[in-house]
Amino acid sequence: MSFEHASVSKALMLGIALTSVTAGIFDIKHYLHLQLVPHISRHHQYWRLFTHHLACANSSDLFLTELLLYNVAVHIERTFGSVKFASFLSIAVAINTIIEFLAMLVLRPLPYFGTSFNFIPSGPTALVFSIVYQYLRLIPYAYQFKVFGISMSDKVWTYAIALQLAISYVPATLMPVVVGLSTGCIYRADILSLKGWRISHKLVRFSREWIGSQLGEERPIRRTNRVLPQRRVRRDGQDGNDEIITTARPSDSRRQAATSAEPESALRTTLPPETPTPEEAPPSGGVVRQWMSELTGASRPTAAGGGTVRVPSDAEVQMLTGMFPDIARDVLLGVLQRSPNIEAATETLLSSQSHAE
């Protein structure tokens, strides 16, 4: 799997890794976690509500977050589209921040929950689980298997990574996990028409021009529609001629020419291996007579440079006539005589038409 059509996921992963490493280098991770008392209630550090989403608390959380985003966010972005996925991330961050703050305020007066959920470690845990919920609802499984009679799918490995991230700081991480899943459910239910909101076109244009160029994005690899067979080796040790097979549907004229050439090819395969004499050659069939005359060493036309000229068959002439009805027959015959096969003759005629245009 690659980051093709997933530029937002790539930027998100690089941004989280960069901020986490930078916070570790400059030793400022203690400014990034979220704590209601005393940071919010006493010191009024409300900026922690947003900054605790930017960087992970340690390297193990960073590894699990990056691994989970690579297996989840790429699929969701390809399903949504880059613009809708970026809009979903913006909405998820805003809703997660509001719900986390309200949940901490509600649980604060309770005796056990007030102290257990007063602290939330830094990291985009809520955002990641909002994406995991979309992955749970939208992405189907590829295969299923059974372990001790329990049916599982290939998505169980992704859920195992999410479980490790959820229990990294129990019970502090349970709140962002539940909040993230709730946010994904709210967006999926389309409450307040959140699905229809999109980020501004100016921001999209700015991101594509300035941020997209820094991510190393390239055009997708061009995939050819030609199917080339493997190189065939005959019993005598010589290489056989490779036949080009295309997936294009043949035209009616080529189909008629191919059906008319089938009995002639069948006659070729049924001829005896020894070299016959001109008197033994069957009188019927112009193609067979030409082929037998070539085997017996009959005189062939001579080109201006002294080399021999190939004698084209009637099927080849008919095939080119159906493909190029506007070109005279003598011109087609001359091109076939100077070409080693009909494919080369077709390429010569196509190239001449393209130059003429």
DRENLOZA-518170 format. One record per residue (C-alpha): residue in three letters; x, y, z; residue number from 1. Coordinates in steps of 0.2 Angstrom, whole numbers, padded with zeros to 4 digits. Layout:
DRENLOZA-518170
pavo type->ala&xx->X&yy->Y&zz->Z&seq->NUM .
...
end
This chain:
DRENLOZA-518170
pavo type->met&xx->0000&yy->0000&zz->0000&seq->1 .
pavo type->ser&xx->0006&yy->0017&zz->-0004&seq->2 .
pavo type->phe&xx->0001&yy->0036&zz->-0001&seq->3 .
pavo type->glu&xx->-0007&yy->0038&zz->-0019&seq->4 .
pavo type->his&xx->-0023&yy->0048&zz->-0017&seq->5 .
pavo type->ala&xx->-0019&yy->0050&zz->0002&seq->6 .
pavo type->ser&xx->-0009&yy->0066&zz->0003&seq->7 .
pavo type->val&xx->-0018&yy->0072&zz->0018&seq->8 .
pavo type->ser&xx->-0015&yy->0056&zz->0028&seq->9 .
pavo type->lys&xx->0004&yy->0058&zz->0023&seq->10 .
pavo type->ala&xx->0004&yy->0076&zz->0029&seq->11 .
pavo type->leu&xx->-0005&yy->0071&zz->0045&seq->12 .
pavo type->met&xx->0008&yy->0057&zz->0049&seq->13 .
pavo type->leu&xx->0023&yy->0068&zz->0045&seq->14 .
pavo type->gly&xx->0016&yy->0082&zz->0055&seq->15 .
pavo type->ile&xx->0013&yy->0071&zz->0071&seq->16 .
pavo type->ala&xx->0030&yy->0064&zz->0069&seq->17 .
pavo type->leu&xx->0039&yy->0081&zz->0067&seq->18 .
pavo type->thr&xx->0030&yy->0089&zz->0082&seq->19 .
pavo type->ser&xx->0033&yy->0074&zz->0093&seq->20 .
pavo type->val&xx->0052&yy->0073&zz->0089&seq->21 .
pavo type->thr&xx->0053&yy->0092&zz->0091&seq->22 .
pavo type->ala&xx->0045&yy->0092&zz->0108&seq->23 .
pavo type->gly&xx->0056&yy->0078&zz->0114&seq->24 .
pavo type->ile&xx->0072&yy->0087&zz->0107&seq->25 .
pavo type->phe&xx->0068&yy->0104&zz->0116&seq->26 .
pavo type->asp&xx->0061&yy->0095&zz->0131&seq->27 .
pavo type->ile&xx->0044&yy->0104&zz->0131&seq->28 .
pavo type->lys&xx->0032&yy->0089&zz->0132&seq->29 .
pavo type->his&xx->0026&yy->0094&zz->0149&seq->30 .
pavo type->tyr&xx->0018&yy->0109&zz->0141&seq->31 .
pavo type->leu&xx->0007&yy->0098&zz->0129&seq->32 .
pavo type->his&xx->-0003&yy->0087&zz->0141&seq->33 .
pavo type->leu&xx->-0021&yy->0092&zz->0146&seq->34 .
pavo type->gln&xx->-0025&yy->0094&zz->0165&seq->35 .
pavo type->leu&xx->-0040&yy->0102&zz->0172&seq->36 .
pavo type->val&xx->-0033&yy->0106&zz->0189&seq->37 .
pavo type->pro&xx->-0023&yy->0116&zz->0191&seq->38 .
pavo type->his&xx->-0018&yy->0121&zz->0172&seq->39 .
pavo type->ile&xx->-0036&yy->0125&zz->0167&seq->40 .
pavo type->ser&xx->-0045&yy->0130&zz->0183&seq->41 .
pavo type->arg&xx->-0031&yy->0139&zz->0191&seq->42 .
pavo type->his&xx->-0018&yy->0145&zz->0178&seq->43 .
pavo type->his&xx->-0031&yy->0147&zz->0164&seq->44 .
pavo type->gln&xx->-0020&yy->0138&zz->0151&seq->45 .
pavo type->tyr&xx->-0034&yy->0136&zz->0139&seq->46 .
pavo type->trp&xx->-0021&yy->0133&zz->0124&seq->47 .
pavo type->arg&xx->-0018&yy->0116&zz->0131&seq->48 .
pavo type->leu&xx->-0035&yy->0111&zz->0125&seq->49 .
pavo type->phe&xx->-0029&yy->0112&zz->0107&seq->50 .
pavo type->thr&xx->-0010&yy->0108&zz->0109&seq->51 .
pavo type->his&xx->-0012&yy->0091&zz->0117&seq->52 .
pavo type->his&xx->-0018&yy->0085&zz->0100&seq->53 .
pavo type->leu&xx->-0001&yy->0089&zz->0092&seq->54 .
pavo type->ala&xx->0012&yy->0078&zz->0099&seq->55 .
pavo type->cys&xx->0013&yy->0060&zz->0106&seq->56 .
pavo type->ala&xx->0019&yy->0058&zz->0124&seq->57 .
pavo type->asn&xx->0032&yy->0045&zz->0120&seq->58 .
pavo type->ser&xx->0040&yy->0035&zz->0106&seq->59 .
pavo type->ser&xx->0029&yy->0020&zz->0109&seq->60 .
pavo type->asp&xx->0013&yy->0030&zz->0107&seq->61 .
pavo type->leu&xx->0021&yy->0038&zz->0092&seq->62 .
pavo type->phe&xx->0024&yy->0021&zz->0084&seq->63 .
pavo type->leu&xx->0007&yy->0015&zz->0087&seq->64 .
pavo type->thr&xx->-0001&yy->0031&zz->0081&seq->65 .
pavo type->glu&xx->0008&yy->0031&zz->0065&seq->66 .
pavo type->leu&xx->0005&yy->0012&zz->0062&seq->67 .
pavo type->leu&xx->-0013&yy->0015&zz->0065&seq->68 .
pavo type->leu&xx->-0015&yy->0030&zz->0054&seq->69 .
pavo type->tyr&xx->-0006&yy->0021&zz->0040&seq->70 .
pavo type->asn&xx->-0018&yy->0006&zz->0040&seq->71 .
pavo type->val&xx->-0034&yy->0017&zz->0043&seq->72 .
pavo type->ala&xx->-0032&yy->0035&zz->0037&seq->73 .
pavo type->val&xx->-0026&yy->0030&zz->0020&seq->74 .
pavo type->his&xx->-0042&yy->0019&zz->0017&seq->75 .
pavo type->ile&xx->-0054&yy->0033&zz->0024&seq->76 .
pavo type->glu&xx->-0046&yy->0047&zz->0013&seq->77 .
pavo type->arg&xx->-0047&yy->0037&zz->-0003&seq->78 .
pavo type->thr&xx->-0066&yy->0033&zz->0002&seq->79 .
pavo type->phe&xx->-0070&yy->0051&zz->0006&seq->80 .
pavo type->gly&xx->-0058&yy->0061&zz->-0005&seq->81 .
pavo type->ser&xx->-0044&yy->0072&zz->0001&seq->82 .
pavo type->val&xx->-0055&yy->0088&zz->0003&seq->83 .
pavo type->lys&xx->-0069&yy->0079&zz->0013&seq->84 .
pavo type->phe&xx->-0056&yy->0070&zz->0023&seq->85 .
pavo type->ala&xx->-0047&yy->0086&zz->0028&seq->86 .
pavo type->ser&xx->-0064&yy->0094&zz->0032&seq->87 .
pavo type->phe&xx->-0068&yy->0078&zz->0043&seq->88 .
pavo type->leu&xx->-0052&yy->0080&zz->0052&seq->89 .
pavo type->ser&xx->-0055&yy->0099&zz->0056&seq->90 .
pavo type->ile&xx->-0073&yy->0095&zz->0063&seq->91 .
pavo type->ala&xx->-0066&yy->0080&zz->0073&seq->92 .
pavo type->val&xx->-0053&yy->0090&zz->0081&seq->93 .
pavo type->ala&xx->-0065&yy->0104&zz->0086&seq->94 .
pavo type->ile&xx->-0079&yy->0092&zz->0093&seq->95 .
pavo type->asn&xx->-0066&yy->0081&zz->0102&seq->96 .
pavo type->thr&xx->-0059&yy->0097&zz->0111&seq->97 .
pavo type->ile&xx->-0076&yy->0103&zz->0116&seq->98 .
pavo type->ile&xx->-0082&yy->0085&zz->0122&seq->99 .
pavo type->glu&xx->-0066&yy->0082&zz->0132&seq->100 .
pavo type->phe&xx->-0067&yy->0099&zz->0141&seq->101 .
pavo type->leu&xx->-0086&yy->0096&zz->0145&seq->102 .
pavo type->ala&xx->-0083&yy->0078&zz->0151&seq->103 .
pavo type->met&xx->-0069&yy->0084&zz->0163&seq->104 .
pavo type->leu&xx->-0080&yy->0097&zz->0170&seq->105 .
pavo type->val&xx->-0094&yy->0085&zz->0173&seq->106 .
pavo type->leu&xx->-0084&yy->0071&zz->0180&seq->107 .
pavo type->arg&xx->-0074&yy->0083&zz->0191&seq->108 .
pavo type->pro&xx->-0086&yy->0083&zz->0206&seq->109 .
pavo type->leu&xx->-0087&yy->0064&zz->0207&seq->110 .
pavo type->pro&xx->-0076&yy->0056&zz->0220&seq->111 .
pavo type->tyr&xx->-0067&yy->0043&zz->0209&seq->112 .
pavo type->phe&xx->-0069&yy->0049&zz->0191&seq->113 .
pavo type->gly&xx->-0064&yy->0067&zz->0196&seq->114 .
pavo type->thr&xx->-0046&yy->0061&zz->0200&seq->115 .
pavo type->ser&xx->-0045&yy->0048&zz->0187&seq->116 .
pavo type->phe&xx->-0050&yy->0058&zz->0172&seq->117 .
pavo type->asn&xx->-0042&yy->0075&zz->0178&seq->118 .
pavo type->phe&xx->-0027&yy->0071&zz->0167&seq->119 .
pavo type->ile&xx->-0026&yy->0067&zz->0148&seq->120 .
pavo type->pro&xx->-0009&yy->0063&zz->0140&seq->121 .
pavo type->ser&xx->-0004&yy->0072&zz->0125&seq->122 .
pavo type->gly&xx->-0007&yy->0064&zz->0108&seq->123 .
pavo type->pro&xx->-0020&yy->0064&zz->0094&seq->124 .
pavo type->thr&xx->-0029&yy->0049&zz->0102&seq->125 .
pavo type->ala&xx->-0046&yy->0056&zz->0100&seq->126 .
pavo type->leu&xx->-0043&yy->0060&zz->0082&seq->127 .
pavo type->val&xx->-0036&yy->0043&zz->0078&seq->128 .
pavo type->phe&xx->-0051&yy->0034&zz->0086&seq->129 .
pavo type->ser&xx->-0063&yy->0045&zz->0076&seq->130 .
pavo type->ile&xx->-0055&yy->0039&zz->0060&seq->131 .
pavo type->val&xx->-0055&yy->0021&zz->0067&seq->132 .
pavo type->tyr&xx->-0074&yy->0022&zz->0069&seq->133 .
pavo type->gln&xx->-0076&yy->0027&zz->0050&seq->134 .
pavo type->tyr&xx->-0064&yy->0013&zz->0046&seq->135 .
pavo type->leu&xx->-0076&yy->0001&zz->0056&seq->136 .
pavo type->arg&xx->-0091&yy->0007&zz->0047&seq->137 .
pavo type->leu&xx->-0085&yy->0009&zz->0029&seq->138 .
pavo type->ile&xx->-0071&yy->-0002&zz->0025&seq->139 .
pavo type->pro&xx->-0076&yy->-0021&zz->0022&seq->140 .
pavo type->tyr&xx->-0064&yy->-0035&zz->0027&seq->141 .
pavo type->ala&xx->-0054&yy->-0044&zz->0014&seq->142 .
pavo type->tyr&xx->-0054&yy->-0062&zz->0021&seq->143 .
pavo type->gln&xx->-0060&yy->-0071&zz->0037&seq->144 .
pavo type->phe&xx->-0052&yy->-0085&zz->0047&seq->145 .
pavo type->lys&xx->-0056&yy->-0095&zz->0063&seq->146 .
pavo type->val&xx->-0045&yy->-0096&zz->0078&seq->147 .
pavo type->phe&xx->-0051&yy->-0110&zz->0091&seq->148 .
pavo type->gly&xx->-0068&yy->-0109&zz->0082&seq->149 .
pavo type->ile&xx->-0070&yy->-0090&zz->0083&seq->150 .
pavo type->ser&xx->-0072&yy->-0081&zz->0067&seq->151 .
pavo type->met&xx->-0061&yy->-0066&zz->0063&seq->152 .
pavo type->ser&xx->-0057&yy->-0055&zz->0049&seq->153 .
pavo type->asp&xx->-0041&yy->-0047&zz->0043&seq->154 .
pavo type->lys&xx->-0046&yy->-0031&zz->0052&seq->155 .
pavo type->val&xx->-0043&yy->-0039&zz->0068&seq->156 .
pavo type->trp&xx->-0024&yy->-0034&zz->0067&seq->157 .
pavo type->thr&xx->-0029&yy->-0015&zz->0065&seq->158 .
pavo type->tyr&xx->-0041&yy->-0017&zz->0080&seq->159 .
pavo type->ala&xx->-0026&yy->-0025&zz->0090&seq->160 .
pavo type->ile&xx->-0015&yy->-0010&zz->0087&seq->161 .
pavo type->ala&xx->-0030&yy->0002&zz->0092&seq->162 .
pavo type->leu&xx->-0032&yy->-0008&zz->0108&seq->163 .
pavo type->gln&xx->-0014&yy->-0006&zz->0113&seq->164 .
pavo type->leu&xx->-0015&yy->0013&zz->0110&seq->165 .
pavo type->ala&xx->-0031&yy->0013&zz->0121&seq->166 .
pavo type->ile&xx->-0023&yy->0005&zz->0136&seq->167 .
pavo type->ser&xx->-0007&yy->0014&zz->0136&seq->168 .
pavo type->tyr&xx->-0012&yy->0025&zz->0150&seq->169 .
pavo type->val&xx->-0027&yy->0017&zz->0158&seq->170 .
pavo type->pro&xx->-0038&yy->0025&zz->0164&seq->171 .
pavo type->ala&xx->-0032&yy->0042&zz->0157&seq->172 .
pavo type->thr&xx->-0033&yy->0036&zz->0139&seq->173 .
pavo type->leu&xx->-0051&yy->0029&zz->0140&seq->174 .
pavo type->met&xx->-0058&yy->0047&zz->0139&seq->175 .
pavo type->pro&xx->-0051&yy->0052&zz->0123&seq->176 .
pavo type->val&xx->-0055&yy->0034&zz->0116&seq->177 .
pavo type->val&xx->-0073&yy->0036&zz->0120&seq->178 .
pavo type->val&xx->-0074&yy->0054&zz->0115&seq->179 .
pavo type->gly&xx->-0066&yy->0050&zz->0098&seq->180 .
pavo type->leu&xx->-0078&yy->0035&zz->0094&seq->181 .
pavo type->ser&xx->-0092&yy->0047&zz->0099&seq->182 .
pavo type->thr&xx->-0086&yy->0060&zz->0087&seq->183 .
pavo type->gly&xx->-0085&yy->0048&zz->0073&seq->184 .
pavo type->cys&xx->-0103&yy->0042&zz->0077&seq->185 .
pavo type->ile&xx->-0109&yy->0060&zz->0077&seq->186 .
pavo type->tyr&xx->-0101&yy->0063&zz->0060&seq->187 .
pavo type->arg&xx->-0108&yy->0047&zz->0053&seq->188 .
pavo type->ala&xx->-0125&yy->0051&zz->0059&seq->189 .
pavo type->asp&xx->-0124&yy->0068&zz->0050&seq->190 .
pavo type->ile&xx->-0130&yy->0078&zz->0065&seq->191 .
pavo type->leu&xx->-0131&yy->0097&zz->0061&seq->192 .
pavo type->ser&xx->-0126&yy->0093&zz->0043&seq->193 .
pavo type->leu&xx->-0108&yy->0091&zz->0047&seq->194 .
pavo type->lys&xx->-0105&yy->0080&zz->0032&seq->195 .
pavo type->gly&xx->-0109&yy->0094&zz->0020&seq->196 .
pavo type->trp&xx->-0096&yy->0106&zz->0027&seq->197 .
pavo type->arg&xx->-0080&yy->0109&zz->0017&seq->198 .
pavo type->ile&xx->-0064&yy->0119&zz->0021&seq->199 .
pavo type->ser&xx->-0062&yy->0135&zz->0010&seq->200 .
pavo type->his&xx->-0056&yy->0134&zz->-0008&seq->201 .
pavo type->lys&xx->-0042&yy->0146&zz->-0004&seq->202 .
pavo type->leu&xx->-0035&yy->0134&zz->0010&seq->203 .
pavo type->val&xx->-0036&yy->0120&zz->-0002&seq->204 .
pavo type->arg&xx->-0027&yy->0129&zz->-0016&seq->205 .
pavo type->phe&xx->-0013&yy->0135&zz->-0003&seq->206 .
pavo type->ser&xx->-0011&yy->0117&zz->0003&seq->207 .
pavo type->arg&xx->-0009&yy->0110&zz->-0014&seq->208 .
pavo type->glu&xx->0003&yy->0123&zz->-0020&seq->209 .
pavo type->trp&xx->0014&yy->0125&zz->-0004&seq->210 .
pavo type->ile&xx->0012&yy->0110&zz->0007&seq->211 .
pavo type->gly&xx->0009&yy->0097&zz->-0007&seq->212 .
pavo type->ser&xx->0025&yy->0101&zz->-0016&seq->213 .
pavo type->gln&xx->0035&yy->0098&zz->0000&seq->214 .
pavo type->leu&xx->0027&yy->0081&zz->0002&seq->215 .
pavo type->gly&xx->0036&yy->0074&zz->-0013&seq->216 .
pavo type->glu&xx->0019&yy->0070&zz->-0022&seq->217 .
pavo type->glu&xx->0021&yy->0064&zz->-0040&seq->218 .
pavo type->arg&xx->0010&yy->0058&zz->-0054&seq->219 .
pavo type->pro&xx->0003&yy->0040&zz->-0052&seq->220 .
pavo type->ile&xx->0012&yy->0027&zz->-0063&seq->221 .
pavo type->arg&xx->0005&yy->0025&zz->-0080&seq->222 .
pavo type->arg&xx->-0001&yy->0007&zz->-0082&seq->223 .
pavo type->thr&xx->-0001&yy->0000&zz->-0099&seq->224 .
pavo type->asn&xx->-0016&yy->-0009&zz->-0107&seq->225 .
pavo type->arg&xx->-0005&yy->-0021&zz->-0117&seq->226 .
pavo type->val&xx->-0002&yy->-0039&zz->-0111&seq->227 .
pavo type->leu&xx->0014&yy->-0046&zz->-0118&seq->228 .
pavo type->pro&xx->0017&yy->-0065&zz->-0117&seq->229 .
pavo type->gln&xx->0032&yy->-0074&zz->-0110&seq->230 .
pavo type->arg&xx->0046&yy->-0078&zz->-0122&seq->231 .
pavo type->arg&xx->0043&yy->-0095&zz->-0130&seq->232 .
pavo type->val&xx->0057&yy->-0107&zz->-0134&seq->233 .
pavo type->arg&xx->0055&yy->-0120&zz->-0147&seq->234 .
pavo type->arg&xx->0061&yy->-0138&zz->-0146&seq->235 .
pavo type->asp&xx->0075&yy->-0135&zz->-0157&seq->236 .
pavo type->gly&xx->0082&yy->-0122&zz->-0145&seq->237 .
pavo type->gln&xx->0078&yy->-0107&zz->-0156&seq->238 .
pavo type->asp&xx->0068&yy->-0092&zz->-0149&seq->239 .
pavo type->gly&xx->0050&yy->-0091&zz->-0156&seq->240 .
pavo type->asn&xx->0043&yy->-0075&zz->-0162&seq->241 .
pavo type->asp&xx->0034&yy->-0065&zz->-0148&seq->242 .
pavo type->glu&xx->0016&yy->-0061&zz->-0152&seq->243 .
pavo type->ile&xx->0009&yy->-0045&zz->-0146&seq->244 .
pavo type->ile&xx->-0008&yy->-0047&zz->-0138&seq->245 .
pavo type->thr&xx->-0019&yy->-0032&zz->-0134&seq->246 .
pavo type->thr&xx->-0035&yy->-0031&zz->-0124&seq->247 .
pavo type->ala&xx->-0044&yy->-0020&zz->-0137&seq->248 .
pavo type->arg&xx->-0059&yy->-0027&zz->-0145&seq->249 .
pavo type->pro&xx->-0055&yy->-0032&zz->-0163&seq->250 .
pavo type->ser&xx->-0065&yy->-0023&zz->-0177&seq->251 .
pavo type->asp&xx->-0077&yy->-0032&zz->-0189&seq->252 .
pavo type->ser&xx->-0065&yy->-0032&zz->-0203&seq->253 .
pavo type->arg&xx->-0051&yy->-0039&zz->-0193&seq->254 .
pavo type->arg&xx->-0062&yy->-0052&zz->-0186&seq->255 .
pavo type->gln&xx->-0067&yy->-0057&zz->-0204&seq->256 .
pavo type->ala&xx->-0049&yy->-0058&zz->-0209&seq->257 .
pavo type->ala&xx->-0045&yy->-0068&zz->-0194&seq->258 .
pavo type->thr&xx->-0059&yy->-0081&zz->-0198&seq->259 .
pavo type->ser&xx->-0054&yy->-0082&zz->-0216&seq->260 .
pavo type->ala&xx->-0036&yy->-0085&zz->-0211&seq->261 .
pavo type->glu&xx->-0040&yy->-0099&zz->-0199&seq->262 .
pavo type->pro&xx->-0042&yy->-0113&zz->-0213&seq->263 .
pavo type->glu&xx->-0026&yy->-0108&zz->-0221&seq->264 .
pavo type->ser&xx->-0016&yy->-0109&zz->-0205&seq->265 .
pavo type->ala&xx->-0024&yy->-0126&zz->-0202&seq->266 .
pavo type->leu&xx->-0017&yy->-0131&zz->-0219&seq->267 .
pavo type->arg&xx->0000&yy->-0125&zz->-0215&seq->268 .
pavo type->thr&xx->0001&yy->-0136&zz->-0199&seq->269 .
pavo type->thr&xx->-0005&yy->-0151&zz->-0208&seq->270 .
pavo type->leu&xx->0009&yy->-0151&zz->-0221&seq->271 .
pavo type->pro&xx->0022&yy->-0164&zz->-0220&seq->272 .
pavo type->pro&xx->0039&yy->-0159&zz->-0213&seq->273 .
pavo type->glu&xx->0049&yy->-0164&zz->-0228&seq->274 .
pavo type->thr&xx->0052&yy->-0151&zz->-0242&seq->275 .
pavo type->pro&xx->0039&yy->-0154&zz->-0256&seq->276 .
pavo type->thr&xx->0042&yy->-0152&zz->-0275&seq->277 .
pavo type->pro&xx->0033&yy->-0139&zz->-0285&seq->278 .
pavo type->glu&xx->0023&yy->-0153&zz->-0293&seq->279 .
pavo type->glu&xx->0017&yy->-0159&zz->-0276&seq->280 .
pavo type->ala&xx->0010&yy->-0142&zz->-0270&seq->281 .
pavo type->pro&xx->-0009&yy->-0142&zz->-0270&seq->282 .
pavo type->pro&xx->-0016&yy->-0131&zz->-0284&seq->283 .
pavo type->ser&xx->-0029&yy->-0123&zz->-0273&seq->284 .
pavo type->gly&xx->-0026&yy->-0108&zz->-0261&seq->285 .
pavo type->gly&xx->-0015&yy->-0094&zz->-0266&seq->286 .
pavo type->val&xx->-0007&yy->-0092&zz->-0249&seq->287 .
pavo type->val&xx->-0002&yy->-0111&zz->-0249&seq->288 .
pavo type->arg&xx->0005&yy->-0109&zz->-0266&seq->289 .
pavo type->gln&xx->0016&yy->-0094&zz->-0261&seq->290 .
pavo type->trp&xx->0022&yy->-0103&zz->-0246&seq->291 .
pavo type->met&xx->0026&yy->-0119&zz->-0255&seq->292 .
pavo type->ser&xx->0036&yy->-0109&zz->-0268&seq->293 .
pavo type->glu&xx->0046&yy->-0100&zz->-0255&seq->294 .
pavo type->leu&xx->0050&yy->-0117&zz->-0247&seq->295 .
pavo type->thr&xx->0056&yy->-0124&zz->-0263&seq->296 .
pavo type->gly&xx->0068&yy->-0109&zz->-0267&seq->297 .
pavo type->ala&xx->0057&yy->-0101&zz->-0280&seq->298 .
pavo type->ser&xx->0063&yy->-0084&zz->-0286&seq->299 .
pavo type->arg&xx->0057&yy->-0069&zz->-0275&seq->300 .
pavo type->pro&xx->0056&yy->-0051&zz->-0280&seq->301 .
pavo type->thr&xx->0072&yy->-0041&zz->-0277&seq->302 .
pavo type->ala&xx->0073&yy->-0024&zz->-0269&seq->303 .
pavo type->ala&xx->0083&yy->-0010&zz->-0276&seq->304 .
pavo type->gly&xx->0097&yy->-0013&zz->-0263&seq->305 .
pavo type->gly&xx->0099&yy->-0031&zz->-0269&seq->306 .
pavo type->gly&xx->0089&yy->-0039&zz->-0254&seq->307 .
pavo type->thr&xx->0073&yy->-0050&zz->-0256&seq->308 .
pavo type->val&xx->0056&yy->-0043&zz->-0254&seq->309 .
pavo type->arg&xx->0043&yy->-0053&zz->-0243&seq->310 .
pavo type->val&xx->0028&yy->-0059&zz->-0253&seq->311 .
pavo type->pro&xx->0012&yy->-0054&zz->-0242&seq->312 .
pavo type->ser&xx->-0002&yy->-0066&zz->-0241&seq->313 .
pavo type->asp&xx->-0020&yy->-0062&zz->-0246&seq->314 .
pavo type->ala&xx->-0026&yy->-0062&zz->-0228&seq->315 .
pavo type->glu&xx->-0013&yy->-0049&zz->-0224&seq->316 .
pavo type->val&xx->-0019&yy->-0038&zz->-0239&seq->317 .
pavo type->gln&xx->-0037&yy->-0040&zz->-0234&seq->318 .
pavo type->met&xx->-0033&yy->-0036&zz->-0216&seq->319 .
pavo type->leu&xx->-0024&yy->-0019&zz->-0220&seq->320 .
pavo type->thr&xx->-0038&yy->-0015&zz->-0233&seq->321 .
pavo type->gly&xx->-0051&yy->-0016&zz->-0219&seq->322 .
pavo type->met&xx->-0040&yy->-0006&zz->-0207&seq->323 .
pavo type->phe&xx->-0035&yy->0007&zz->-0220&seq->324 .
pavo type->pro&xx->-0049&yy->0009&zz->-0233&seq->325 .
pavo type->asp&xx->-0043&yy->0026&zz->-0239&seq->326 .
pavo type->ile&xx->-0026&yy->0020&zz->-0245&seq->327 .
pavo type->ala&xx->-0024&yy->0012&zz->-0262&seq->328 .
pavo type->arg&xx->-0021&yy->-0007&zz->-0263&seq->329 .
pavo type->asp&xx->-0004&yy->-0005&zz->-0272&seq->330 .
pavo type->val&xx->0002&yy->0006&zz->-0258&seq->331 .
pavo type->leu&xx->-0003&yy->-0007&zz->-0245&seq->332 .
pavo type->leu&xx->0005&yy->-0021&zz->-0255&seq->333 .
pavo type->gly&xx->0021&yy->-0011&zz->-0256&seq->334 .
pavo type->val&xx->0022&yy->-0008&zz->-0237&seq->335 .
pavo type->leu&xx->0018&yy->-0026&zz->-0234&seq->336 .
pavo type->gln&xx->0033&yy->-0031&zz->-0245&seq->337 .
pavo type->arg&xx->0045&yy->-0020&zz->-0236&seq->338 .
pavo type->ser&xx->0039&yy->-0025&zz->-0219&seq->339 .
pavo type->pro&xx->0044&yy->-0041&zz->-0210&seq->340 .
pavo type->asn&xx->0027&yy->-0044&zz->-0203&seq->341 .
pavo type->ile&xx->0009&yy->-0036&zz->-0203&seq->342 .
pavo type->glu&xx->0012&yy->-0028&zz->-0186&seq->343 .
pavo type->ala&xx->0027&yy->-0018&zz->-0193&seq->344 .
pavo type->ala&xx->0017&yy->-0013&zz->-0208&seq->345 .
pavo type->thr&xx->0002&yy->-0007&zz->-0198&seq->346 .
pavo type->glu&xx->0014&yy->0004&zz->-0187&seq->347 .
pavo type->thr&xx->0022&yy->0011&zz->-0203&seq->348 .
pavo type->leu&xx->0005&yy->0016&zz->-0210&seq->349 .
pavo type->leu&xx->-0001&yy->0023&zz->-0193&seq->350 .
pavo type->ser&xx->0015&yy->0034&zz->-0191&seq->351 .
pavo type->ser&xx->0013&yy->0040&zz->-0209&seq->352 .
pavo type->gln&xx->-0005&yy->0045&zz->-0206&seq->353 .
pavo type->ser&xx->0000&yy->0054&zz->-0190&seq->354 .
pavo type->his&xx->0014&yy->0064&zz->-0199&seq->355 .
pavo type->ala&xx->0002&yy->0069&zz->-0213&seq->356 .
pavo type->glu&xx->-0010&yy->0076&zz->-0200&seq->357 .
end
